[in-house]
Amino acid sequence: MTDFEAARVAMVDSQVRPSDVTSLPIIEAMLHVPRERFVPAALRPVAYAGEHVRLSEGRVLLDPRVFAKMLDAAEIGPDDLVLDVACGFGYSTAVISRLCAATVGLESDAAMAARAAELLAELECDNAQVKEGPLDQGVAEHAPYDVIFVNGGVEVIPDALAAQLREGGRLVAIEMRGVMGSCAVWTRAAGTLSRRRMFDAAAPVLEGFRKAPEFVF
């Protein structure tokens, strides 16, 4: 039987800390949240492996190193309101809830959204909630957000989502160009978004985040 508590410690010591993630709140959150509970039961033994865990077609739980470095790049503060896009079964929302004032997890898959809500309630993440809906539309009712965290690949940032970012806010996602990608941070200043590349990473492009096909005449 897998010792998941030991696996969490090993994940942080062998994947997170060596990746120059030194933020104590991030490290403590990842040590606290039981990652194995947020994947299908058959995949629990590999929940802490250094790779993405497949949740469904085109959807993954980001590998611990990439996830931690994205959190670090997001610079989430204790007073921040965070939108967690493509939260899957709620792992990212649970971790983020320990870093901020409140977080909203957005999930398009009804079954995953329902399970995420159950798990967050069981873990007493009282400052977190889950909304079901299209990922590219965000959750306008709680906007604007200080941070929008996207759990996956993007080719474009949808206008509806960008509009929900507060002035001075950060949007973090994995920008994909073909099979290659990098984590990037978009910051809103004077009503426009500026982009800064952070580190190499790749993930499946999420539904609603692909570029429109170009027509050649």
C-alpha positions as CSV (number, residue, x, y, z in Angstrom):
1,M,0.0,0.0,0.0
2,T,1.3,3.5,-0.9
3,D,2.3,5.7,2.0
4,F,0.7,8.9,0.6
5,E,2.0,11.2,3.3
6,A,5.6,10.1,2.6
7,A,4.9,10.5,-1.1
8,R,3.8,14.1,-0.5
9,V,7.0,14.8,1.4
10,A,9.1,13.2,-1.4
11,M,7.2,15.2,-4.0
12,V,8.1,18.4,-2.4
13,D,11.7,17.4,-1.6
14,S,12.5,15.9,-5.0
15,Q,10.3,17.9,-7.4
16,V,9.3,21.2,-5.9
17,R,12.2,22.5,-3.9
18,P,14.8,21.5,-6.6
19,S,12.8,23.6,-9.1
20,D,13.6,26.8,-7.1
21,V,10.2,27.1,-5.5
22,T,11.1,28.4,-2.0
23,S,7.8,30.0,-1.0
24,L,6.8,28.5,2.3
25,P,3.1,29.0,1.8
26,I,3.2,27.0,-1.5
27,I,5.4,24.3,0.0
28,E,3.1,24.0,3.1
29,A,0.0,23.9,1.0
30,M,1.3,21.1,-1.3
31,L,2.4,19.2,1.8
32,H,-1.0,19.6,3.3
33,V,-3.4,18.7,0.4
34,P,-3.8,15.0,-0.3
35,R,-3.2,15.0,-4.0
36,E,-4.1,11.3,-4.3
37,R,-7.7,12.1,-3.5
38,F,-8.1,14.3,-6.6
39,V,-7.4,11.6,-9.3
40,P,-9.3,8.5,-10.3
41,A,-8.9,5.7,-7.8
42,A,-6.9,3.6,-10.2
43,L,-4.3,6.4,-10.7
44,R,-3.7,7.2,-7.0
45,P,-0.4,5.2,-6.9
46,V,1.0,7.6,-9.6
47,A,-0.5,10.8,-8.2
48,Y,2.8,12.0,-7.0
49,A,4.9,11.0,-10.0
50,G,6.8,13.7,-11.9
51,E,4.3,13.9,-14.8
52,H,0.8,15.0,-15.7
53,V,-2.0,12.7,-14.6
54,R,-4.7,12.1,-17.2
55,L,-8.1,13.0,-15.8
56,S,-10.1,12.7,-19.1
57,E,-9.7,13.3,-22.8
58,G,-7.5,16.4,-23.2
59,R,-7.5,17.1,-19.4
60,V,-4.7,16.5,-17.0
61,L,-3.7,17.2,-13.4
62,L,-0.5,19.2,-13.9
63,D,2.7,17.6,-12.7
64,P,3.9,18.8,-9.3
65,R,6.9,20.7,-10.6
66,V,5.0,22.6,-13.3
67,F,2.1,23.4,-10.9
68,A,4.3,24.7,-8.1
69,K,6.3,26.9,-10.5
70,M,3.1,28.3,-11.9
71,L,1.9,29.1,-8.4
72,D,5.2,30.8,-7.7
73,A,4.8,32.9,-10.9
74,A,1.3,33.8,-10.0
75,E,2.4,35.5,-6.8
76,I,-0.9,34.8,-5.0
77,G,-1.3,36.9,-1.9
78,P,-3.4,36.3,1.3
79,D,-5.9,39.1,0.3
80,D,-6.3,37.9,-3.3
81,L,-9.5,36.6,-5.1
82,V,-8.5,33.8,-7.5
83,L,-10.3,32.2,-10.4
84,D,-9.0,28.6,-10.9
85,V,-9.8,27.6,-14.4
86,A,-10.1,23.9,-15.4
87,C,-9.9,22.8,-11.8
88,G,-10.7,19.1,-12.6
89,F,-11.5,17.3,-9.3
90,G,-10.4,20.3,-7.3
91,Y,-6.7,19.7,-6.3
92,S,-5.5,23.1,-7.6
93,T,-8.5,24.9,-5.9
94,A,-7.7,23.2,-2.6
95,V,-4.0,24.2,-2.8
96,I,-4.8,27.8,-3.9
97,S,-7.4,28.1,-1.2
98,R,-4.6,28.0,1.4
99,L,-2.7,30.9,-0.3
100,C,-5.5,33.4,-0.8
101,A,-8.6,35.1,0.6
102,A,-11.0,33.2,-1.6
103,T,-11.0,31.1,-4.8
104,V,-13.5,30.0,-7.3
105,G,-12.8,26.7,-9.2
106,L,-14.3,26.6,-12.7
107,E,-14.9,23.2,-14.3
108,S,-16.8,22.3,-17.5
109,D,-17.2,18.6,-16.8
110,A,-20.3,18.2,-14.6
111,A,-19.1,15.0,-12.9
112,M,-15.7,16.4,-12.1
113,A,-17.2,19.7,-10.8
114,A,-19.6,17.8,-8.5
115,R,-16.8,15.7,-7.1
116,A,-14.5,18.7,-6.7
117,A,-17.2,20.4,-4.6
118,E,-17.6,17.3,-2.4
119,L,-13.8,17.0,-1.9
120,L,-13.4,20.7,-1.0
121,A,-16.2,20.4,1.5
122,E,-14.7,17.2,3.1
123,L,-11.3,19.0,3.4
124,E,-13.1,22.1,4.9
125,C,-11.8,24.5,2.3
126,D,-14.3,27.1,3.5
127,N,-13.0,29.9,1.2
128,A,-13.4,27.9,-2.0
129,Q,-16.3,27.1,-4.2
130,V,-16.8,25.3,-7.6
131,K,-18.8,26.5,-10.6
132,E,-19.7,24.4,-13.6
133,G,-19.5,26.1,-17.0
134,P,-17.5,26.8,-20.1
135,L,-13.8,27.3,-19.3
136,D,-13.3,30.2,-21.7
137,Q,-16.2,32.2,-20.2
138,G,-14.8,32.4,-16.7
139,V,-17.1,33.2,-13.8
140,A,-18.2,36.8,-14.3
141,E,-20.4,37.0,-11.2
142,H,-17.4,37.2,-8.9
143,A,-15.1,39.2,-11.1
144,P,-12.8,41.0,-11.1
145,Y,-10.0,38.6,-10.0
146,D,-6.6,39.4,-8.7
147,V,-5.3,36.1,-10.2
148,I,-6.7,33.8,-12.9
149,F,-4.9,30.5,-12.8
150,V,-5.4,28.2,-15.9
151,N,-4.7,24.5,-15.4
152,G,-3.6,23.6,-19.0
153,G,-2.5,24.8,-22.4
154,V,-3.7,27.9,-24.2
155,E,-3.1,29.2,-27.7
156,V,-5.1,32.4,-27.1
157,I,-6.6,34.1,-24.0
158,P,-10.4,34.5,-24.6
159,D,-11.7,38.0,-24.3
160,A,-14.4,37.0,-21.8
161,L,-11.7,35.6,-19.5
162,A,-9.3,38.5,-19.9
163,A,-12.1,41.0,-19.1
164,Q,-12.4,39.4,-15.6
165,L,-8.9,40.3,-14.6
166,R,-8.5,43.2,-12.2
167,E,-6.2,46.1,-13.0
168,G,-2.8,44.9,-11.9
169,G,-3.9,41.3,-11.8
170,R,-2.1,38.3,-13.2
171,L,-3.3,35.5,-15.5
172,V,-1.0,32.4,-15.5
173,A,-1.2,29.6,-18.2
174,I,0.9,27.4,-20.3
175,E,1.1,29.0,-23.8
176,M,1.4,26.3,-26.5
177,R,2.9,26.6,-29.9
178,G,2.5,23.3,-31.6
179,V,4.0,20.6,-29.3
180,M,6.2,23.2,-27.5
181,G,5.1,25.5,-24.8
182,S,6.0,27.7,-21.9
183,C,4.4,29.1,-18.8
184,A,3.6,32.7,-19.2
185,V,2.1,35.5,-17.0
186,W,-0.2,38.1,-18.5
187,T,-0.6,41.3,-16.5
188,R,-3.3,43.8,-16.9
189,A,-2.1,47.4,-16.9
190,A,-4.0,50.5,-18.2
191,G,-6.6,48.1,-19.6
192,T,-4.3,46.0,-21.7
193,L,-2.5,42.7,-21.2
194,S,1.3,42.4,-21.3
195,R,2.9,38.9,-21.5
196,R,6.0,37.6,-19.8
197,R,7.5,34.1,-20.4
198,M,8.6,32.2,-17.3
199,F,9.8,28.7,-18.0
200,D,9.4,25.8,-20.4
201,A,6.3,23.6,-20.0
202,A,3.7,21.8,-22.0
203,A,0.1,20.7,-21.5
204,P,-3.0,19.8,-23.6
205,V,-4.7,22.9,-25.0
206,L,-8.0,23.4,-23.2
207,E,-11.4,23.6,-24.9
208,G,-12.1,27.2,-25.9
209,F,-8.5,28.2,-25.8
210,R,-7.5,27.3,-29.4
211,K,-6.7,29.8,-32.1
212,A,-9.4,30.1,-34.7
213,P,-8.4,28.2,-37.9
214,E,-6.9,30.4,-40.6
215,F,-8.4,30.2,-44.1
216,V,-6.1,30.2,-47.1
217,F,-7.6,31.4,-50.4
